[in-house]
Amino acid sequence: MLMPRYIALFLACFFLMLALIGVVLPGIPTVPFLLLAAWFSARGSKRLHRWLYEHPHLGKLLIDWETQKAISRRSKVVSVILLLVSWVVMYRHFENIYVWIGMTLLFLTIAAYLVSRPEPR
């Protein structure tokens, strides 16, 4: 079943809003939300999709990912630091050892994936 265009446009705007919040607010990731915004905008609004790719800052992130599956060193460092900070906060607040172990494994997997991506040429 195809997604209605207006739902895709709504989701594109929602994820773009989260990505833009992530640009200025530490702890909120930018790139994953930006990738989701690009994906949904391709299905909901060609104009928004084109704007994202032509944007001087956001467009570079999207093009680097699309063409090279690359993540900048700065993005990697910030992401891993935020994962570490989140892990410390969870360690201090979660009493359920199984949840903590599961989140630790998830964070380690995410960090390994991020670090393993090439840097843009």
Biopython code that builds the backbone (N, CA, C, O; Angstrom):
import numpy as np
from Bio.PDB.StructureBuilder import StructureBuilder

atoms = [
    (1, "MET", "N", (0.827, -1.171, 0.000)),
    (1, "MET", "CA", (0.000, 0.000, 0.000)),
    (1, "MET", "C", (0.877, 1.243, 0.000)),
    (1, "MET", "O", (1.799, 1.342, 0.810)),
    (2, "LEU", "N", (0.616, 2.175, -0.874)),
    (2, "LEU", "CA", (1.374, 3.409, -0.952)),
    (2, "LEU", "C", (0.939, 4.385, 0.133)),
    (2, "LEU", "O", (-0.230, 4.438, 0.517)),
    (3, "MET", "N", (1.897, 5.144, 0.610)),
    (3, "MET", "CA", (1.608, 6.141, 1.625)),
    (3, "MET", "C", (0.995, 7.373, 0.951)),
    (3, "MET", "O", (1.517, 7.850, -0.057)),
    (4, "PRO", "N", (-0.096, 7.884, 1.495)),
    (4, "PRO", "CA", (-0.657, 9.117, 0.918)),
    (4, "PRO", "C", (0.366, 10.255, 0.982)),
    (4, "PRO", "O", (1.150, 10.364, 1.925)),
    (5, "ARG", "N", (0.331, 11.083, -0.038)),
    (5, "ARG", "CA", (1.306, 12.156, -0.189)),
    (5, "ARG", "C", (1.299, 13.110, 1.007)),
    (5, "ARG", "O", (2.362, 13.547, 1.448)),
    (6, "TYR", "N", (0.129, 13.436, 1.531)),
    (6, "TYR", "CA", (0.045, 14.387, 2.641)),
    (6, "TYR", "C", (0.645, 13.820, 3.929)),
    (6, "TYR", "O", (1.175, 14.573, 4.746)),
    (7, "ILE", "N", (0.567, 12.502, 4.117)),
    (7, "ILE", "CA", (1.193, 11.886, 5.297)),
    (7, "ILE", "C", (2.716, 11.935, 5.154)),
    (7, "ILE", "O", (3.429, 12.235, 6.113)),
    (8, "ALA", "N", (3.204, 11.638, 3.954)),
    (8, "ALA", "CA", (4.647, 11.703, 3.714)),
    (8, "ALA", "C", (5.158, 13.134, 3.915)),
    (8, "ALA", "O", (6.228, 13.334, 4.491)),
    (9, "LEU", "N", (4.407, 14.118, 3.448)),
    (9, "LEU", "CA", (4.810, 15.511, 3.614)),
    (9, "LEU", "C", (4.804, 15.899, 5.093)),
    (9, "LEU", "O", (5.725, 16.571, 5.558)),
    (10, "PHE", "N", (3.796, 15.490, 5.822)),
    (10, "PHE", "CA", (3.736, 15.770, 7.256)),
    (10, "PHE", "C", (4.950, 15.167, 7.965)),
    (10, "PHE", "O", (5.600, 15.837, 8.768)),
    (11, "LEU", "N", (5.253, 13.897, 7.665)),
    (11, "LEU", "CA", (6.398, 13.235, 8.305)),
    (11, "LEU", "C", (7.716, 13.886, 7.900)),
    (11, "LEU", "O", (8.626, 14.003, 8.721)),
    (12, "ALA", "N", (7.827, 14.309, 6.643)),
    (12, "ALA", "CA", (9.039, 15.000, 6.192)),
    (12, "ALA", "C", (9.237, 16.282, 6.996)),
    (12, "ALA", "O", (10.346, 16.560, 7.452)),
    (13, "CYS", "N", (8.191, 17.050, 7.172)),
    (13, "CYS", "CA", (8.280, 18.297, 7.946)),
    (13, "CYS", "C", (8.579, 18.017, 9.416)),
    (13, "CYS", "O", (9.365, 18.730, 10.040)),
    (14, "PHE", "N", (7.959, 16.991, 9.960)),
    (14, "PHE", "CA", (8.193, 16.614, 11.352)),
    (14, "PHE", "C", (9.658, 16.245, 11.578)),
    (14, "PHE", "O", (10.285, 16.733, 12.519)),
    (15, "PHE", "N", (10.210, 15.376, 10.707)),
    (15, "PHE", "CA", (11.601, 14.969, 10.874)),
    (15, "PHE", "C", (12.574, 16.096, 10.560)),
    (15, "PHE", "O", (13.650, 16.163, 11.155)),
    (16, "LEU", "N", (12.220, 16.977, 9.642)),
    (16, "LEU", "CA", (13.058, 18.141, 9.370)),
    (16, "LEU", "C", (13.099, 19.045, 10.594)),
    (16, "LEU", "O", (14.157, 19.565, 10.947)),
    (17, "MET", "N", (11.961, 19.234, 11.238)),
    (17, "MET", "CA", (11.912, 20.039, 12.448)),
    (17, "MET", "C", (12.829, 19.441, 13.527)),
    (17, "MET", "O", (13.579, 20.164, 14.182)),
    (18, "LEU", "N", (12.761, 18.121, 13.700)),
    (18, "LEU", "CA", (13.635, 17.466, 14.684)),
    (18, "LEU", "C", (15.108, 17.619, 14.309)),
    (18, "LEU", "O", (15.952, 17.835, 15.179)),
    (19, "ALA", "N", (15.419, 17.508, 13.017)),
    (19, "ALA", "CA", (16.801, 17.674, 12.562)),
    (19, "ALA", "C", (17.293, 19.088, 12.840)),
    (19, "ALA", "O", (18.422, 19.271, 13.294)),
    (20, "LEU", "N", (16.468, 20.082, 12.575)),
    (20, "LEU", "CA", (16.866, 21.471, 12.812)),
    (20, "LEU", "C", (17.029, 21.759, 14.304)),
    (20, "LEU", "O", (17.906, 22.528, 14.697)),
    (21, "ILE", "N", (16.189, 21.146, 15.129)),
    (21, "ILE", "CA", (16.367, 21.270, 16.573)),
    (21, "ILE", "C", (17.701, 20.648, 16.970)),
    (21, "ILE", "O", (18.405, 21.172, 17.834)),
    (22, "GLY", "N", (18.044, 19.528, 16.335)),
    (22, "GLY", "CA", (19.302, 18.860, 16.625)),
    (22, "GLY", "C", (20.527, 19.668, 16.244)),
    (22, "GLY", "O", (21.602, 19.466, 16.808)),
    (23, "VAL", "N", (20.381, 20.580, 15.294)),
    (23, "VAL", "CA", (21.511, 21.430, 14.906)),
    (23, "VAL", "C", (21.907, 22.339, 16.068)),
    (23, "VAL", "O", (23.095, 22.574, 16.288)),
    (24, "VAL", "N", (20.937, 22.847, 16.805)),
    (24, "VAL", "CA", (21.218, 23.821, 17.864)),
    (24, "VAL", "C", (21.170, 23.237, 19.273)),
    (24, "VAL", "O", (21.690, 23.846, 20.208)),
    (25, "LEU", "N", (20.567, 22.088, 19.434)),
    (25, "LEU", "CA", (20.396, 21.523, 20.777)),
    (25, "LEU", "C", (21.232, 20.259, 20.936)),
    (25, "LEU", "O", (20.966, 19.253, 20.279)),
    (26, "PRO", "N", (22.241, 20.301, 21.803)),
    (26, "PRO", "CA", (23.047, 19.097, 22.009)),
    (26, "PRO", "C", (22.183, 17.959, 22.558)),
    (26, "PRO", "O", (21.276, 18.186, 23.358)),
    (27, "GLY", "N", (22.467, 16.770, 22.130)),
    (27, "GLY", "CA", (21.726, 15.600, 22.593)),
    (27, "GLY", "C", (20.673, 15.129, 21.616)),
    (27, "GLY", "O", (20.190, 14.002, 21.717)),
    (28, "ILE", "N", (20.311, 15.979, 20.670)),
    (28, "ILE", "CA", (19.343, 15.594, 19.643)),
    (28, "ILE", "C", (20.129, 15.357, 18.351)),
    (28, "ILE", "O", (20.799, 16.268, 17.865)),
    (29, "PRO", "N", (20.057, 14.170, 17.799)),
    (29, "PRO", "CA", (20.828, 13.903, 16.580)),
    (29, "PRO", "C", (20.237, 14.645, 15.379)),
    (29, "PRO", "O", (19.023, 14.827, 15.287)),
    (30, "THR", "N", (21.096, 15.062, 14.478)),
    (30, "THR", "CA", (20.648, 15.783, 13.290)),
    (30, "THR", "C", (20.520, 14.858, 12.090)),
    (30, "THR", "O", (19.480, 14.819, 11.432)),
    (31, "VAL", "N", (21.581, 14.117, 11.810)),
    (31, "VAL", "CA", (21.657, 13.350, 10.564)),
    (31, "VAL", "C", (20.557, 12.300, 10.420)),
    (31, "VAL", "O", (19.945, 12.230, 9.355)),
    (32, "PRO", "N", (20.274, 11.478, 11.437)),
    (32, "PRO", "CA", (19.207, 10.484, 11.233)),
    (32, "PRO", "C", (17.864, 11.122, 10.894)),
    (32, "PRO", "O", (17.139, 10.636, 10.026)),
    (33, "PHE", "N", (17.535, 12.223, 11.589)),
    (33, "PHE", "CA", (16.269, 12.897, 11.302)),
    (33, "PHE", "C", (16.295, 13.554, 9.937)),
    (33, "PHE", "O", (15.276, 13.599, 9.246)),
    (34, "LEU", "N", (17.450, 14.061, 9.544)),
    (34, "LEU", "CA", (17.583, 14.668, 8.215)),
    (34, "LEU", "C", (17.406, 13.616, 7.120)),
    (34, "LEU", "O", (16.756, 13.875, 6.107)),
    (35, "LEU", "N", (17.979, 12.441, 7.321)),
    (35, "LEU", "CA", (17.819, 11.353, 6.343)),
    (35, "LEU", "C", (16.347, 10.937, 6.229)),
    (35, "LEU", "O", (15.848, 10.687, 5.131)),
    (36, "LEU", "N", (15.666, 10.868, 7.367)),
    (36, "LEU", "CA", (14.236, 10.537, 7.333)),
    (36, "LEU", "C", (13.439, 11.635, 6.637)),
    (36, "LEU", "O", (12.521, 11.344, 5.869)),
    (37, "ALA", "N", (13.785, 12.895, 6.900)),
    (37, "ALA", "CA", (13.100, 14.003, 6.233)),
    (37, "ALA", "C", (13.299, 13.928, 4.720)),
    (37, "ALA", "O", (12.360, 14.164, 3.960)),
    (38, "ALA", "N", (14.506, 13.602, 4.281)),
    (38, "ALA", "CA", (14.780, 13.497, 2.843)),
    (38, "ALA", "C", (13.977, 12.345, 2.235)),
    (38, "ALA", "O", (13.410, 12.485, 1.151)),
    (39, "TRP", "N", (13.932, 11.223, 2.926)),
    (39, "TRP", "CA", (13.219, 10.057, 2.406)),
    (39, "TRP", "C", (11.721, 10.363, 2.262)),
    (39, "TRP", "O", (11.118, 10.084, 1.226)),
    (40, "PHE", "N", (11.137, 10.937, 3.314)),
    (40, "PHE", "CA", (9.701, 11.242, 3.258)),
    (40, "PHE", "C", (9.401, 12.381, 2.284)),
    (40, "PHE", "O", (8.358, 12.378, 1.630)),
    (41, "SER", "N", (10.306, 13.354, 2.185)),
    (41, "SER", "CA", (10.053, 14.458, 1.254)),
    (41, "SER", "C", (10.089, 13.982, -0.192)),
    (41, "SER", "O", (9.400, 14.543, -1.044)),
    (42, "ALA", "N", (10.882, 12.958, -0.479)),
    (42, "ALA", "CA", (10.917, 12.404, -1.840)),
    (42, "ALA", "C", (9.553, 11.822, -2.210)),
    (42, "ALA", "O", (9.210, 11.746, -3.390)),
    (43, "ARG", "N", (8.783, 11.415, -1.214)),
    (43, "ARG", "CA", (7.468, 10.826, -1.460)),
    (43, "ARG", "C", (6.326, 11.825, -1.266)),
    (43, "ARG", "O", (5.202, 11.584, -1.705)),
    (44, "GLY", "N", (6.628, 12.962, -0.597)),
    (44, "GLY", "CA", (5.564, 13.896, -0.282)),
    (44, "GLY", "C", (5.656, 15.247, -0.955)),
    (44, "GLY", "O", (4.631, 15.880, -1.210)),
    (45, "SER", "N", (6.880, 15.709, -1.252)),
    (45, "SER", "CA", (7.025, 17.042, -1.831)),
    (45, "SER", "C", (8.366, 17.147, -2.557)),
    (45, "SER", "O", (9.426, 17.208, -1.934)),
    (46, "LYS", "N", (8.294, 17.167, -3.864)),
    (46, "LYS", "CA", (9.530, 17.306, -4.658)),
    (46, "LYS", "C", (10.201, 18.642, -4.359)),
    (46, "LYS", "O", (11.428, 18.740, -4.372)),
    (47, "ARG", "N", (9.400, 19.669, -4.092)),
    (47, "ARG", "CA", (9.953, 20.992, -3.796)),
    (47, "ARG", "C", (10.763, 20.979, -2.497)),
    (47, "ARG", "O", (11.868, 21.519, -2.455)),
    (48, "LEU", "N", (10.221, 20.366, -1.437)),
    (48, "LEU", "CA", (10.946, 20.255, -0.172)),
    (48, "LEU", "C", (12.185, 19.389, -0.343)),
    (48, "LEU", "O", (13.248, 19.697, 0.197)),
    (49, "HIS", "N", (12.044, 18.313, -1.089)),
    (49, "HIS", "CA", (13.177, 17.417, -1.334)),
    (49, "HIS", "C", (14.313, 18.164, -2.034)),
    (49, "HIS", "O", (15.474, 18.033, -1.649)),
    (50, "ARG", "N", (13.982, 18.934, -3.046)),
    (50, "ARG", "CA", (14.984, 19.712, -3.776)),
    (50, "ARG", "C", (15.621, 20.752, -2.857)),
    (50, "ARG", "O", (16.835, 20.955, -2.896)),
    (51, "TRP", "N", (14.803, 21.415, -2.028)),
    (51, "TRP", "CA", (15.321, 22.415, -1.092)),
    (51, "TRP", "C", (16.331, 21.795, -0.122)),
    (51, "TRP", "O", (17.375, 22.384, 0.159)),
    (52, "LEU", "N", (16.009, 20.604, 0.385)),
    (52, "LEU", "CA", (16.933, 19.931, 1.306)),
    (52, "LEU", "C", (18.282, 19.679, 0.647)),
    (52, "LEU", "O", (19.326, 19.946, 1.243)),
    (53, "TYR", "N", (18.264, 19.171, -0.568)),
    (53, "TYR", "CA", (19.513, 18.831, -1.252)),
    (53, "TYR", "C", (20.274, 20.069, -1.721)),
    (53, "TYR", "O", (21.492, 20.011, -1.890)),
    (54, "GLU", "N", (19.583, 21.181, -1.932)),
    (54, "GLU", "CA", (20.245, 22.406, -2.373)),
    (54, "GLU", "C", (20.670, 23.292, -1.202)),
    (54, "GLU", "O", (21.369, 24.285, -1.402)),
    (55, "HIS", "N", (20.259, 22.947, 0.004)),
    (55, "HIS", "CA", (20.619, 23.734, 1.178)),
    (55, "HIS", "C", (22.138, 23.700, 1.366)),
    (55, "HIS", "O", (22.743, 22.636, 1.227)),
    (56, "PRO", "N", (22.774, 24.845, 1.680)),
    (56, "PRO", "CA", (24.233, 24.882, 1.763)),
    (56, "PRO", "C", (24.830, 23.979, 2.844)),
    (56, "PRO", "O", (25.947, 23.490, 2.673)),
    (57, "HIS", "N", (24.126, 23.745, 3.941)),
    (57, "HIS", "CA", (24.673, 22.914, 5.015)),
    (57, "HIS", "C", (24.038, 21.521, 5.056)),
    (57, "HIS", "O", (24.738, 20.510, 5.108)),
    (58, "LEU", "N", (22.724, 21.484, 5.033)),
    (58, "LEU", "CA", (22.023, 20.205, 5.119)),
    (58, "LEU", "C", (22.252, 19.360, 3.871)),
    (58, "LEU", "O", (22.377, 18.138, 3.955)),
    (59, "GLY", "N", (22.307, 20.013, 2.720)),
    (59, "GLY", "CA", (22.493, 19.300, 1.460)),
    (59, "GLY", "C", (23.792, 18.522, 1.430)),
    (59, "GLY", "O", (23.836, 17.407, 0.911)),
    (60, "LYS", "N", (24.857, 19.100, 1.984)),
    (60, "LYS", "CA", (26.149, 18.400, 1.995)),
    (60, "LYS", "C", (26.078, 17.097, 2.785)),
    (60, "LYS", "O", (26.616, 16.074, 2.360)),
    (61, "LEU", "N", (25.415, 17.143, 3.930)),
    (61, "LEU", "CA", (25.265, 15.924, 4.736)),
    (61, "LEU", "C", (24.523, 14.840, 3.952)),
    (61, "LEU", "O", (24.925, 13.677, 3.946)),
    (62, "LEU", "N", (23.440, 15.239, 3.295)),
    (62, "LEU", "CA", (22.640, 14.278, 2.524)),
    (62, "LEU", "C", (23.421, 13.721, 1.338)),
    (62, "LEU", "O", (23.406, 12.515, 1.090)),
    (63, "ILE", "N", (24.094, 14.588, 0.616)),
    (63, "ILE", "CA", (24.845, 14.141, -0.569)),
    (63, "ILE", "C", (26.004, 13.246, -0.164)),
    (63, "ILE", "O", (26.253, 12.231, -0.814)),
    (64, "ASP", "N", (26.726, 13.606, 0.914)),
    (64, "ASP", "CA", (27.820, 12.748, 1.387)),
    (64, "ASP", "C", (27.306, 11.361, 1.746)),
    (64, "ASP", "O", (27.945, 10.357, 1.431)),
    (65, "TRP", "N", (26.158, 11.307, 2.401)),
    (65, "TRP", "CA", (25.611, 10.004, 2.784)),
    (65, "TRP", "C", (25.146, 9.230, 1.559)),
    (65, "TRP", "O", (25.437, 8.042, 1.420)),
    (66, "GLU", "N", (24.427, 9.904, 0.675)),
    (66, "GLU", "CA", (23.860, 9.231, -0.492)),
    (66, "GLU", "C", (24.937, 8.721, -1.451)),
    (66, "GLU", "O", (24.816, 7.617, -1.981)),
    (67, "THR", "N", (25.975, 9.504, -1.676)),
    (67, "THR", "CA", (26.972, 9.127, -2.680)),
    (67, "THR", "C", (28.089, 8.256, -2.128)),
    (67, "THR", "O", (28.627, 7.405, -2.837)),
    (68, "GLN", "N", (28.444, 8.469, -0.847)),
    (68, "GLN", "CA", (29.612, 7.772, -0.300)),
    (68, "GLN", "C", (29.316, 6.969, 0.960)),
    (68, "GLN", "O", (30.189, 6.261, 1.462)),
    (69, "LYS", "N", (28.106, 7.072, 1.470)),
    (69, "LYS", "CA", (27.765, 6.495, 2.782)),
    (69, "LYS", "C", (28.768, 6.995, 3.825)),
    (69, "LYS", "O", (29.233, 6.239, 4.679)),
    (70, "ALA", "N", (29.090, 8.296, 3.731)),
    (70, "ALA", "CA", (30.136, 8.897, 4.551)),
    (70, "ALA", "C", (29.542, 9.815, 5.614)),
    (70, "ALA", "O", (28.510, 10.452, 5.408)),
    (71, "ILE", "N", (30.230, 9.862, 6.762)),
    (71, "ILE", "CA", (29.856, 10.728, 7.877)),
    (71, "ILE", "C", (31.095, 11.516, 8.265)),
    (71, "ILE", "O", (32.178, 10.948, 8.408)),
    (72, "SER", "N", (30.939, 12.822, 8.435)),
    (72, "SER", "CA", (32.090, 13.665, 8.770)),
    (72, "SER", "C", (32.659, 13.292, 10.134)),
    (72, "SER", "O", (31.964, 12.754, 10.997)),
    (73, "ARG", "N", (33.937, 13.591, 10.299)),
    (73, "ARG", "CA", (34.601, 13.287, 11.571)),
    (73, "ARG", "C", (33.921, 14.036, 12.720)),
    (73, "ARG", "O", (33.730, 13.474, 13.798)),
    (74, "ARG", "N", (33.560, 15.287, 12.496)),
    (74, "ARG", "CA", (32.894, 16.079, 13.533)),
    (74, "ARG", "C", (31.586, 15.417, 13.957)),
    (74, "ARG", "O", (31.294, 15.331, 15.150)),
    (75, "SER", "N", (30.802, 14.954, 12.996)),
    (75, "SER", "CA", (29.534, 14.294, 13.318)),
    (75, "SER", "C", (29.769, 13.011, 14.096)),
    (75, "SER", "O", (29.023, 12.697, 15.023)),
    (76, "LYS", "N", (30.801, 12.270, 13.724)),
    (76, "LYS", "CA", (31.118, 11.034, 14.444)),
    (76, "LYS", "C", (31.486, 11.333, 15.890)),
    (76, "LYS", "O", (30.980, 10.693, 16.812)),
    (77, "VAL", "N", (32.372, 12.311, 16.084)),
    (77, "VAL", "CA", (32.839, 12.641, 17.436)),
    (77, "VAL", "C", (31.675, 13.111, 18.303)),
    (77, "VAL", "O", (31.509, 12.644, 19.430)),
    (78, "VAL", "N", (30.877, 14.025, 17.783)),
    (78, "VAL", "CA", (29.732, 14.536, 18.547)),
    (78, "VAL", "C", (28.769, 13.399, 18.885)),
    (78, "VAL", "O", (28.291, 13.308, 20.015)),
    (79, "SER", "N", (28.485, 12.540, 17.919)),
    (79, "SER", "CA", (27.549, 11.434, 18.146)),
    (79, "SER", "C", (28.048, 10.472, 19.212)),
    (79, "SER", "O", (27.283, 10.066, 20.088)),
    (80, "VAL", "N", (29.317, 10.104, 19.148)),
    (80, "VAL", "CA", (29.863, 9.160, 20.125)),
    (80, "VAL", "C", (29.904, 9.792, 21.515)),
    (80, "VAL", "O", (29.620, 9.122, 22.508)),
    (81, "ILE", "N", (30.254, 11.071, 21.592)),
    (81, "ILE", "CA", (30.254, 11.759, 22.887)),
    (81, "ILE", "C", (28.838, 11.788, 23.470)),
    (81, "ILE", "O", (28.651, 11.540, 24.662)),
    (82, "LEU", "N", (27.846, 12.089, 22.636)),
    (82, "LEU", "CA", (26.468, 12.126, 23.126)),
    (82, "LEU", "C", (25.978, 10.736, 23.531)),
    (82, "LEU", "O", (25.219, 10.597, 24.490)),
    (83, "LEU", "N", (26.411, 9.718, 22.806)),
    (83, "LEU", "CA", (26.068, 8.353, 23.225)),
    (83, "LEU", "C", (26.673, 8.047, 24.590)),
    (83, "LEU", "O", (26.017, 7.455, 25.447)),
    (84, "LEU", "N", (27.922, 8.451, 24.789)),
    (84, "LEU", "CA", (28.586, 8.215, 26.065)),
    (84, "LEU", "C", (27.895, 8.961, 27.208)),
    (84, "LEU", "O", (27.688, 8.400, 28.284)),
    (85, "VAL", "N", (27.541, 10.216, 26.975)),
    (85, "VAL", "CA", (26.831, 10.996, 27.991)),
    (85, "VAL", "C", (25.485, 10.344, 28.319)),
    (85, "VAL", "O", (25.112, 10.232, 29.486)),
    (86, "SER", "N", (24.768, 9.920, 27.294)),
    (86, "SER", "CA", (23.480, 9.249, 27.508)),
    (86, "SER", "C", (23.661, 7.965, 28.297)),
    (86, "SER", "O", (22.852, 7.642, 29.166)),
    (87, "TRP", "N", (24.725, 7.234, 27.992)),
    (87, "TRP", "CA", (24.998, 5.979, 28.696)),
    (87, "TRP", "C", (25.261, 6.241, 30.176)),
    (87, "TRP", "O", (24.764, 5.511, 31.033)),
    (88, "VAL", "N", (26.039, 7.278, 30.479)),
    (88, "VAL", "CA", (26.330, 7.612, 31.882)),
    (88, "VAL", "C", (25.045, 7.991, 32.618)),
    (88, "VAL", "O", (24.828, 7.561, 33.751)),
    (89, "VAL", "N", (24.199, 8.789, 31.980)),
    (89, "VAL", "CA", (22.928, 9.176, 32.597)),
    (89, "VAL", "C", (22.075, 7.933, 32.865)),
    (89, "VAL", "O", (21.487, 7.788, 33.936)),
    (90, "MET", "N", (22.021, 7.044, 31.877)),
    (90, "MET", "CA", (21.240, 5.803, 32.068)),
    (90, "MET", "C", (21.825, 4.962, 33.198)),
    (90, "MET", "O", (21.080, 4.409, 34.007)),
    (91, "TYR", "N", (23.132, 4.862, 33.260)),
    (91, "TYR", "CA", (23.796, 4.066, 34.289)),
    (91, "TYR", "C", (23.404, 4.560, 35.684)),
    (91, "TYR", "O", (23.233, 3.767, 36.611)),
    (92, "ARG", "N", (23.265, 5.866, 35.814)),
    (92, "ARG", "CA", (22.942, 6.435, 37.118)),
    (92, "ARG", "C", (21.454, 6.341, 37.459)),
    (92, "ARG", "O", (21.088, 6.444, 38.629)),
    (93, "HIS", "N", (20.584, 6.147, 36.451)),
    (93, "HIS", "CA", (19.146, 6.208, 36.706)),
    (93, "HIS", "C", (18.388, 4.894, 36.505)),
    (93, "HIS", "O", (17.293, 4.731, 37.044)),
    (94, "PHE", "N", (18.943, 3.971, 35.752)),
    (94, "PHE", "CA", (18.236, 2.711, 35.502)),
    (94, "PHE", "C", (18.602, 1.696, 36.567)),
    (94, "PHE", "O", (19.779, 1.467, 36.847)),
    (95, "GLU", "N", (17.592, 1.097, 37.150)),
    (95, "GLU", "CA", (17.840, 0.067, 38.148)),
    (95, "GLU", "C", (17.760, -1.337, 37.542)),
    (95, "GLU", "O", (18.316, -2.284, 38.097)),
    (96, "ASN", "N", (17.078, -1.472, 36.421)),
    (96, "ASN", "CA", (16.932, -2.771, 35.785)),
    (96, "ASN", "C", (18.197, -3.093, 34.996)),
    (96, "ASN", "O", (18.487, -2.447, 33.989)),
    (97, "ILE", "N", (18.941, -4.083, 35.449)),
    (97, "ILE", "CA", (20.228, -4.430, 34.836)),
    (97, "ILE", "C", (20.061, -4.912, 33.395)),
    (97, "ILE", "O", (20.942, -4.697, 32.562)),
    (98, "TYR", "N", (18.944, -5.558, 33.103)),
    (98, "TYR", "CA", (18.733, -6.071, 31.747)),
    (98, "TYR", "C", (18.511, -4.942, 30.742)),
    (98, "TYR", "O", (19.000, -4.997, 29.613)),
    (99, "VAL", "N", (17.775, -3.929, 31.159)),
    (99, "VAL", "CA", (17.576, -2.761, 30.299)),
    (99, "VAL", "C", (18.918, -2.067, 30.075)),
    (99, "VAL", "O", (19.247, -1.692, 28.949)),
    (100, "TRP", "N", (19.684, -1.899, 31.136)),
    (100, "TRP", "CA", (20.984, -1.234, 31.042)),
    (100, "TRP", "C", (21.932, -2.015, 30.121)),
    (100, "TRP", "O", (22.622, -1.416, 29.297)),
    (101, "ILE", "N", (21.970, -3.331, 30.255)),
    (101, "ILE", "CA", (22.826, -4.154, 29.390)),
    (101, "ILE", "C", (22.364, -4.049, 27.938)),
    (101, "ILE", "O", (23.184, -3.903, 27.031)),
    (102, "GLY", "N", (21.052, -4.123, 27.719)),
    (102, "GLY", "CA", (20.526, -3.996, 26.359)),
    (102, "GLY", "C", (20.875, -2.651, 25.738)),
    (102, "GLY", "O", (21.292, -2.594, 24.581)),
    (103, "MET", "N", (20.711, -1.577, 26.487)),
    (103, "MET", "CA", (21.038, -0.243, 25.976)),
    (103, "MET", "C", (22.545, -0.096, 25.755)),
    (103, "MET", "O", (22.969, 0.563, 24.805)),
    (104, "THR", "N", (23.349, -0.698, 26.615)),
    (104, "THR", "CA", (24.801, -0.660, 26.430)),
    (104, "THR", "C", (25.176, -1.330, 25.115)),
    (104, "THR", "O", (25.973, -0.789, 24.348)),
    (105, "LEU", "N", (24.612, -2.497, 24.851)),
    (105, "LEU", "CA", (24.900, -3.196, 23.597)),
    (105, "LEU", "C", (24.425, -2.394, 22.385)),
    (105, "LEU", "O", (25.115, -2.329, 21.367)),
    (106, "LEU", "N", (23.248, -1.788, 22.500)),
    (106, "LEU", "CA", (22.737, -0.957, 21.410)),
    (106, "LEU", "C", (23.659, 0.231, 21.158)),
    (106, "LEU", "O", (24.004, 0.512, 20.010)),
    (107, "PHE", "N", (24.057, 0.925, 22.207)),
    (107, "PHE", "CA", (24.933, 2.097, 22.049)),
    (107, "PHE", "C", (26.282, 1.700, 21.473)),
    (107, "PHE", "O", (26.828, 2.412, 20.631)),
    (108, "LEU", "N", (26.828, 0.570, 21.917)),
    (108, "LEU", "CA", (28.105, 0.104, 21.364)),
    (108, "LEU", "C", (27.980, -0.220, 19.875)),
    (108, "LEU", "O", (28.884, 0.075, 19.092)),
    (109, "THR", "N", (26.866, -0.823, 19.492)),
    (109, "THR", "CA", (26.625, -1.141, 18.085)),
    (109, "THR", "C", (26.519, 0.136, 17.250)),
    (109, "THR", "O", (27.100, 0.226, 16.168)),
    (110, "ILE", "N", (25.778, 1.119, 17.755)),
    (110, "ILE", "CA", (25.628, 2.386, 17.041)),
    (110, "ILE", "C", (26.976, 3.089, 16.911)),
    (110, "ILE", "O", (27.324, 3.576, 15.836)),
    (111, "ALA", "N", (27.729, 3.139, 17.998)),
    (111, "ALA", "CA", (29.046, 3.800, 17.964)),
    (111, "ALA", "C", (29.984, 3.092, 16.988)),
    (111, "ALA", "O", (30.704, 3.749, 16.236)),
    (112, "ALA", "N", (29.982, 1.769, 16.993)),
    (112, "ALA", "CA", (30.843, 1.019, 16.072)),
    (112, "ALA", "C", (30.449, 1.296, 14.625)),
    (112, "ALA", "O", (31.316, 1.451, 13.765)),
    (113, "TYR", "N", (29.164, 1.358, 14.355)),
    (113, "TYR", "CA", (28.698, 1.644, 13.002)),
    (113, "TYR", "C", (29.134, 3.038, 12.563)),
    (113, "TYR", "O", (29.649, 3.212, 11.459)),
    (114, "LEU", "N", (28.930, 4.026, 13.423)),
    (114, "LEU", "CA", (29.312, 5.396, 13.101)),
    (114, "LEU", "C", (30.806, 5.516, 12.803)),
    (114, "LEU", "O", (31.213, 6.112, 11.806)),
    (115, "VAL", "N", (31.603, 4.942, 13.682)),
    (115, "VAL", "CA", (33.056, 5.047, 13.528)),
    (115, "VAL", "C", (33.533, 4.303, 12.289)),
    (115, "VAL", "O", (34.537, 4.685, 11.688)),
    (116, "SER", "N", (32.827, 3.245, 11.899)),
    (116, "SER", "CA", (33.266, 2.446, 10.747)),
    (116, "SER", "C", (32.933, 3.101, 9.401)),
    (116, "SER", "O", (33.461, 2.685, 8.370)),
    (117, "ARG", "N", (32.073, 4.110, 9.399)),
    (117, "ARG", "CA", (31.715, 4.784, 8.132)),
    (117, "ARG", "C", (32.896, 5.635, 7.670)),
    (117, "ARG", "O", (33.602, 6.227, 8.487)),
    (118, "PRO", "N", (33.099, 5.690, 6.369)),
    (118, "PRO", "CA", (34.203, 6.523, 5.856)),
    (118, "PRO", "C", (33.883, 8.010, 6.053)),
    (118, "PRO", "O", (32.735, 8.389, 6.282)),
    (119, "GLU", "N", (34.916, 8.828, 5.959)),
    (119, "GLU", "CA", (34.735, 10.272, 5.994)),
    (119, "GLU", "C", (34.600, 10.772, 4.561)),
    (119, "GLU", "O", (35.176, 10.191, 3.641)),
    (120, "PRO", "N", (33.845, 11.842, 4.372)),
    (120, "PRO", "CA", (33.661, 12.364, 3.007)),
    (120, "PRO", "C", (34.989, 12.765, 2.363)),
    (120, "PRO", "O", (35.888, 13.285, 3.024)),
    (121, "ARG", "N", (35.090, 12.509, 1.050)),
    (121, "ARG", "CA", (36.308, 12.899, 0.322)),
    (121, "ARG", "C", (36.208, 14.306, -0.139)),
    (121, "ARG", "O", (37.134, 14.816, -0.770)),
]
sb = StructureBuilder()
sb.init_structure("model")
sb.init_model(0)
sb.init_chain("A")
sb.init_seg("    ")
for serial, (resi, resn, name, xyz) in enumerate(atoms, 1):
    if name == "N":
        sb.init_residue(resn, " ", resi, " ")
    sb.init_atom(name, np.array(xyz, "f"), 0.0, 1.0, " ", f" {name:<3s}", serial, name[0])
structure = sb.get_structure()
